[in-house]
Amino acid sequence: MKKRFISVCIITILILSLCGCKGNVASKDSPNKQSNNIMEDKIPESNANKKNEDDKSSTENKADKNNKDSDSNTVETTTPAEKNKEPEKNNPKQGLSNNLTSKELNWYFMPRKDEIPPRCIDEGAPMLRKYDAYYLGDTSKKIIYLTFDEGYENGYSAKILDVLKKCNVKAAFFVTTPYINSNKELVKRMVKEGHLVCNHSTTHPSMASISDEGKFKKEFLGCEKAFKDLTGKDMPKYFRPPMGKFSEISLKRTKDLGYKTIFWSFAYRDWEPASQPSHELAKKTIMERVHPGAVYLLHAVSKTNTEVLGDVIDDLKAKGYTFKSLDELPAQSQISNP
């Protein structure tokens, strides 16, 4: 019995030892298992971050593409629509785009000898035909268009009218609103004797300097109204820009108001009452610079002009020239630039 008891104890001890070894093996395996779980947890998190980054990149790429597509649509859809859009009728604002310049230009011409029409300002030449602006009339014939500027009265206009009547010549007088209001009888006489009384603005500004369209129109409408109130007639649609200052936009607006712009192909320093040219110089200059289709600009404040006018008209007629009204200008503006 004793031996049997000892055998059972030994077997029990062996069994317990075996169980303890198994527990140790399980303990050693646990950290590895936990470590593997941590790695597996990190791997999905890393994959998720990568996916988010991929999604963000994809979103940004789509946004960039959408922006590019949007820009492309702006160019492709808006621009052709503007090109195909018909302008509103009777709207002076139409065409005043970035393609038209408001740069102020000064009218000038380059005289030539031998009765050849002068060249005009190169920068303004393309605008003349486009906007019904004239500095020459019919250059195929010996024709002169005689015009006077009347900014104020200096006591000579009545004498000028006497000479024109005697010589049977019709002229155009470009007047301002104050001139009409201050010289009503003279203006009525001009009209009665068959001359054109034309628009020279209300306040004599540089038309190129007026950006506001309403103010631009008032310069015309004020003069028109003063003339109609006095004579009961509509003012002829010819406009001389004060001081010869203009821009492409001012010419466009003038045309939109139904006017022809009238520059000149002859002028000389005659506008200073205190510094008048001699009779000899005036006659010489006027005769030497004559040419077919000439638009003469003379200032009515000039004592010299008044005193030599009759002789000059007779001498020009002797050279074969005739005098015509602005109403007889050719349908298209003439340009004498090479």
TORFI-803209 format. One record per residue (C-alpha): x negated, y, z negated; residue number from 0; residue in three letters. Coordinates in pm, whole numbers. Last residue first. Layout:
! TORFI-803209
> east;north;up;resi;resn
> X;Y;Z;NUM;ALA
...
***
This chain:
! TORFI-803209
> east;north;up;resi;resn
> 11;10828;9914;337;PRO
> 241;11048;9700;336;ASN
> 496;11261;9883;335;SER
> 814;11139;9716;334;ILE
> 1167;11203;9843;333;GLN
> 1479;11145;9634;332;SER
> 1759;10958;9806;331;GLN
> 2091;11095;9926;330;ALA
> 1921;11393;10086;329;PRO
> 1985;11735;9928;328;LEU
> 2262;11935;10090;327;GLU
> 2445;12024;9769;326;ASP
> 2114;12172;9656;325;LEU
> 2192;12447;9906;324;SER
> 1985;12513;10216;323;LYS
> 1750;12783;10338;322;PHE
> 1598;12766;10686;321;THR
> 1232;12767;10785;320;TYR
> 1098;12846;11132;319;GLY
> 793;13052;11037;318;LYS
> 994;13370;11093;317;ALA
> 1246;13242;10838;316;LYS
> 963;13221;10589;315;LEU
> 856;13577;10665;314;ASP
> 1212;13714;10627;313;ASP
> 1261;13533;10296;312;ILE
> 925;13660;10170;311;VAL
> 1005;14020;10268;310;ASP
> 1338;14013;10085;309;GLY
> 1192;13849;9774;308;LEU
> 896;14085;9733;307;VAL
> 1051;14328;9482;306;GLU
> 1251;14076;9282;305;THR
> 963;13832;9262;304;ASN
> 734;14109;9140;303;THR
> 972;14219;8865;302;LYS
> 992;13864;8735;301;SER
> 1269;13780;8487;300;VAL
> 1444;13587;8765;299;ALA
> 1184;13312;8752;298;HIS
> 1115;13142;9085;297;LEU
> 1122;12768;9147;296;LEU
> 1109;12671;9514;295;TYR
> 1216;12321;9616;294;VAL
> 1031;12262;9941;293;ALA
> 1175;12013;10190;292;GLY
> 924;12104;10460;291;PRO
> 624;12294;10325;290;HIS
> 540;12639;10189;289;VAL
> 228;12668;9977;288;ARG
> 51;12937;10178;287;GLU
> 358;13160;10205;286;MET
> 445;13171;9836;285;ILE
> 84;13216;9727;284;THR
> 13;13494;9977;283;LYS
> 336;13678;9899;282;LYS
> 274;13668;9523;281;ALA
> -92;13763;9555;280;LEU
> -11;14065;9774;279;GLU
> 275;14183;9554;278;HIS
> 52;14166;9248;277;SER
> 114;13904;8984;276;PRO
> 303;14007;8668;275;GLN
> 150;14000;8322;274;SER
> 387;14182;8087;273;ALA
> 697;14019;8233;272;PRO
> 547;13669;8194;271;GLU
> 740;13422;8409;270;TRP
> 560;13463;8743;269;ASP
> 273;13217;8717;268;ARG
> 347;12999;9017;267;TYR
> 604;12746;9123;266;ALA
> 655;12522;9424;265;PHE
> 747;12154;9448;264;SER
> 1024;12169;9189;263;TRP
> 1217;11959;8936;262;PHE
> 1590;11904;8975;261;ILE
> 1746;11619;8775;260;THR
> 2068;11496;8935;259;LYS
> 2354;11474;8690;258;TYR
> 2636;11227;8627;257;GLY
> 2590;11198;8251;256;LEU
> 2425;10859;8304;255;ASP
> 2172;11034;8531;254;LYS
> 2072;11267;8250;253;THR
> 2050;10973;8011;252;ARG
> 1813;10789;8244;251;LYS
> 1600;11099;8297;250;LEU
> 1578;11153;7920;249;SER
> 1485;10786;7868;248;ILE
> 1207;10800;8127;247;GLU
> 1070;11111;7963;246;SER
> 1093;11481;8041;245;PHE
> 938;11823;7991;244;LYS
> 964;12068;8281;243;GLY
> 978;12361;8041;242;MET
> 1353;12307;8011;241;PRO
> 1471;12013;8223;240;PRO
> 1661;12142;8529;239;ARG
> 2003;11985;8569;238;PHE
> 2232;11962;8869;237;TYR
> 2590;11845;8835;236;LYS
> 2768;12164;8941;235;PRO
> 2961;12316;8648;234;MET
> 3333;12258;8664;233;ASP
> 3533;12570;8738;232;LYS
> 3761;12794;8528;231;GLY
> 3494;13063;8552;230;THR
> 3425;13167;8194;229;LEU
> 3561;12872;7995;228;ASP
> 3416;12642;8261;227;LYS
> 3067;12787;8225;226;PHE
> 3070;12786;7846;225;ALA
> 3200;12430;7846;224;LYS
> 2933;12301;8082;223;GLU
> 2659;12470;7879;222;CYS
> 2779;12310;7557;221;GLY
> 2828;11976;7728;220;LEU
> 2472;11948;7852;219;PHE
> 2280;12022;7531;218;GLU
> 2558;11844;7342;217;LYS
> 2479;11523;7529;216;LYS
> 2123;11506;7389;215;PHE
> 2251;11578;7040;214;LYS
> 2484;11280;7065;213;GLY
> 2211;11059;7208;212;GLU
> 1976;11120;6916;211;ASP
> 1615;11087;7033;210;SER
> 1573;11445;7149;209;ILE
> 1204;11512;7219;208;SER
> 1229;11421;7587;207;ALA
> 1489;11693;7637;206;MET
> 1232;11953;7536;205;SER
> 1461;12223;7408;204;PRO
> 1630;12516;7590;203;HIS
> 1917;12567;7342;202;THR
> 2222;12498;7562;201;THR
> 2072;12321;7860;200;SER
> 1954;12445;8205;199;HIS
> 2277;12349;8382;198;ASN
> 2359;12495;8720;197;CYS
> 2520;12802;8874;196;VAL
> 2530;12733;9247;195;LEU
> 2558;13038;9470;194;HIS
> 2858;13122;9685;193;GLY
> 2898;13495;9625;192;GLU
> 3184;13444;9377;191;LYS
> 2981;13198;9170;190;VAL
> 2685;13432;9132;189;MET
> 2924;13720;9063;188;ARG
> 3090;13529;8781;187;LYS
> 2750;13462;8629;186;VAL
> 2654;13829;8653;185;LEU
> 2981;13937;8493;184;GLU
> 2941;13693;8206;183;LYS
> 2588;13784;8112;182;ASN
> 2561;13724;7736;181;SER
> 2777;13410;7711;180;ASN
> 2630;13259;8026;179;ILE
> 2273;13335;7917;178;TYR
> 2339;13194;7571;177;PRO
> 2455;12864;7732;176;THR
> 2146;12833;7948;175;THR
> 2127;12902;8321;174;VAL
> 1978;12739;8629;173;PHE
> 2060;12961;8928;172;PHE
> 2082;12786;9265;171;ALA
> 2041;12983;9587;170;ALA
> 2237;13082;9898;169;LYS
> 2073;13300;10160;168;VAL
> 2253;13554;10377;167;ASN
> 1956;13794;10375;166;CYS
> 2168;14086;10248;165;LYS
> 2347;13862;9999;164;LYS
> 2023;13717;9874;163;LEU
> 1874;14065;9834;162;VAL
> 2173;14196;9636;161;ASP
> 2175;13885;9418;160;LEU
> 1809;13947;9333;159;ILE
> 1896;14307;9241;158;LYS
> 2170;14181;9007;157;ALA
> 1929;13931;8852;156;SER
> 1660;14191;8777;155;TYR
> 1743;14338;8436;154;GLY
> 1547;14099;8215;153;ASN
> 1824;13849;8146;152;GLU
> 1738;13535;7953;151;TYR
> 1651;13175;8031;150;GLY
> 1756;13215;8392;149;GLU
> 1555;12984;8620;148;ASP
> 1590;13054;8992;147;PHE
> 1619;12808;9281;146;THR
> 1564;12827;9658;145;LEU
> 1591;12499;9852;144;TYR
> 1373;12533;10161;143;ILE
> 1413;12337;10485;142;ILE
> 1169;12292;10769;141;LYS
> 1281;11939;10846;140;LYS
> 1159;11585;10782;139;SER
> 1082;11664;10419;138;THR
> 1450;11672;10321;137;ASP
> 1445;11784;9960;136;GLY
> 1152;11761;9725;135;LEU
> 1122;11769;9344;134;TYR
> 1417;11543;9287;133;TYR
> 1538;11312;9009;132;ALA
> 1815;11064;9083;131;ASP
> 1707;10819;8809;130;TYR
> 1537;10536;9001;129;LYS
> 1427;10763;9283;128;ARG
> 1231;10985;9046;127;LEU
> 1114;10729;8790;126;MET
> 842;10573;9005;125;PRO
> 681;10917;9050;124;ALA
> 660;11005;8680;123;GLY
> 321;10856;8602;122;GLU
> 177;10980;8930;121;ASP
> 274;11342;8871;120;ILE
> 376;11480;9209;119;CYS
> 187;11512;9533;118;ARG
> 256;11822;9735;117;PRO
> 440;11844;10066;116;PRO
> 204;11921;10358;115;ILE
> 246;12273;10501;114;GLU
> -118;12297;10609;113;ASP
> -253;12297;10254;112;LYS
> -167;12083;9958;111;ARG
> -32;12164;9611;110;PRO
> -69;11911;9328;109;MET
> 247;11876;9121;108;PHE
> 342;11902;8754;107;TYR
> 616;11793;8521;106;TRP
> 509;11739;8162;105;ASN
> 570;11396;8013;104;LEU
> 711;11296;7676;103;GLU
> 692;10923;7601;102;LYS
> 1042;10790;7533;101;SER
> 974;10477;7735;100;THR
> 1221;10235;7882;99;LEU
> 1142;9862;7872;98;ASN
> 1203;9859;7498;97;ASN
> 1567;9907;7579;96;SER
> 1779;10204;7674;95;LEU
> 1943;10003;7950;94;GLY
> 2292;10044;7816;93;GLN
> 2316;10336;7578;92;LYS
> 2482;10549;7846;91;PRO
> 2790;10325;7835;90;ASN
> 3008;10381;8140;89;ASN
> 3037;10009;8203;88;LYS
> 2910;9759;7949;87;GLU
> 2611;9565;8074;86;PRO
> 2668;9207;8198;85;GLU
> 2502;8942;7987;84;LYS
> 2299;8695;8193;83;ASN
> 1963;8816;8073;82;LYS
> 2086;8841;7718;81;GLU
> 2216;8483;7731;80;ALA
> 1888;8368;7883;79;PRO
> 1703;8520;7585;78;THR
> 1929;8385;7314;77;THR
> 1935;8019;7414;76;THR
> 1578;7928;7500;75;GLU
> 1392;8165;7276;74;VAL
> 1606;8124;6970;73;THR
> 1642;7752;7044;72;ASN
> 1266;7711;7044;71;SER
> 1239;7890;6716;70;ASP
> 1504;7660;6568;69;SER
> 1335;7353;6714;68;ASP
> 1009;7466;6563;67;LYS
> 1180;7519;6231;66;ASN
> 1351;7181;6257;65;ASN
> 1020;7015;6339;64;LYS
> 856;7179;6043;63;ASP
> 1146;7069;5823;62;ALA
> 1122;6716;5962;61;LYS
> 752;6708;5890;60;ASN
> 816;6841;5542;59;GLU
> 1078;6573;5482;58;THR
> 849;6297;5611;57;SER
> 568;6420;5392;56;SER
> 801;6428;5096;55;LYS
> 932;6078;5176;54;ASP
> 577;5945;5211;53;ASP
> 483;6109;4883;52;GLU
> 790;5958;4721;51;ASN
> 705;5615;4868;50;LYS
> 350;5643;4739;49;LYS
> 486;5734;4399;48;ASN
> 720;5435;4409;47;ALA
> 436;5204;4514;46;ASN
> 229;5333;4225;45;SER
> 517;5272;3987;44;GLU
> 568;4921;4136;43;PRO
> 197;4845;4083;42;ILE
> 190;4986;3736;41;LYS
> 455;4747;3603;40;ASP
> 278;4446;3761;39;GLU
> -46;4555;3607;38;MET
> 120;4588;3267;37;ILE
> 276;4244;3308;36;ASN
> -61;4094;3395;35;ASN
> -210;4245;3084;34;SER
> 71;4107;2875;33;GLN
> 14;3755;3016;32;LYS
> -355;3787;2965;31;ASN
> -295;3903;2609;30;PRO
> -61;3605;2548;29;SER
> -291;3325;2676;28;ASP
> -524;3334;2377;27;LYS
> -232;3302;2140;26;SER
> -89;3004;2328;25;ALA
> -424;2827;2313;24;VAL
> -443;2894;1943;23;ASN
> -97;2750;1891;22;GLY
> -194;2435;2079;21;LYS
> -500;2393;1860;20;CYS
> -289;2423;1546;19;GLY
> -48;2157;1669;18;CYS
> -338;1911;1723;17;LEU
> -465;1975;1376;16;SER
> -123;1909;1228;15;LEU
> -101;1578;1414;14;ILE
> -447;1473;1294;13;LEU
> -360;1561;935;12;ILE
> -41;1355;957;11;THR
> -230;1053;1100;10;ILE
> -483;1074;816;9;ILE
> -207;1097;561;8;CYS
> -27;795;708;7;VAL
> -349;588;699;6;SER
> -412;679;335;5;ILE
> -65;563;242;4;PHE
> -118;232;421;3;ARG
> -445;176;242;2;LYS
> -278;229;-91;1;LYS
> 0;0;0;0;MET
***
